[in-house]
Amino acid sequence: MKTVFKSKEMSIAVIVIMLSIVLSFISPVFLTFDNIVDIMKGNAVLGILAVGMTLVIITGGSMYQ
């Protein structure tokens, strides 16, 4: 369990959570439903591309090999 909290991914997650908390205090509009939906719409293409690239990596790069 100690290695999980010392990993780079966990530190990045903690930083993102802390930034979200700070920004929600600075701007009351930050954590509203509409803003979260806008963020998801803006990142939808990146998410679809990431899933596609993950499938390519998992399958070994090409379906013809």
C-alpha positions as CSV (number, residue, x, y, z in Angstrom):
1,M,0.0,0.0,0.0
2,K,2.9,2.3,0.7
3,T,4.1,2.0,-2.9
4,V,0.7,3.0,-4.2
5,F,0.9,6.3,-2.4
6,K,4.4,7.0,-3.5
7,S,3.7,6.4,-7.2
8,K,3.8,9.2,-9.7
9,E,0.2,8.5,-10.8
10,M,-1.0,9.0,-7.2
11,S,0.8,12.2,-6.8
12,I,-0.7,13.6,-10.0
13,A,-4.2,12.5,-8.9
14,V,-3.6,14.3,-5.5
15,I,-2.5,17.4,-7.3
16,V,-5.6,17.4,-9.6
17,I,-7.9,16.9,-6.6
18,M,-6.2,19.8,-4.7
19,L,-6.4,22.0,-7.8
20,S,-10.1,21.2,-8.1
21,I,-10.7,22.1,-4.5
22,V,-8.8,25.4,-4.8
23,L,-10.5,26.4,-8.0
24,S,-13.9,25.6,-6.6
25,F,-13.3,28.1,-3.8
26,I,-11.9,30.7,-6.2
27,S,-14.7,30.4,-8.8
28,P,-18.1,29.1,-7.7
29,V,-18.9,28.2,-11.3
30,F,-16.0,25.7,-11.5
31,L,-17.7,22.6,-10.1
32,T,-21.1,23.1,-11.6
33,F,-22.9,20.5,-13.7
34,D,-22.7,22.6,-16.8
35,N,-19.0,23.2,-16.5
36,I,-18.3,19.5,-16.0
37,V,-20.4,18.6,-19.0
38,D,-18.5,21.2,-21.1
39,I,-15.2,19.7,-20.0
40,M,-16.3,16.2,-20.9
41,K,-17.5,17.4,-24.3
42,G,-14.2,19.1,-24.9
43,N,-12.3,15.9,-24.0
44,A,-14.5,13.4,-25.7
45,V,-12.4,13.2,-28.9
46,L,-9.2,12.6,-26.8
47,G,-11.0,9.9,-24.9
48,I,-12.1,8.1,-28.0
49,L,-8.6,8.3,-29.5
50,A,-7.0,7.0,-26.3
51,V,-9.3,4.0,-26.3
52,G,-8.4,3.3,-30.0
53,M,-4.7,3.6,-29.3
54,T,-5.0,1.3,-26.2
55,L,-6.7,-1.3,-28.4
56,V,-3.9,-1.1,-31.0
57,I,-1.3,-1.5,-28.2
58,I,-3.1,-4.5,-26.7
59,T,-3.5,-6.3,-30.0
60,G,0.2,-5.9,-30.9
61,G,0.0,-3.0,-33.4
62,S,-1.6,-4.5,-36.4
63,M,-4.5,-6.9,-37.2
64,Y,-2.7,-8.3,-40.3
65,Q,0.4,-9.8,-38.5
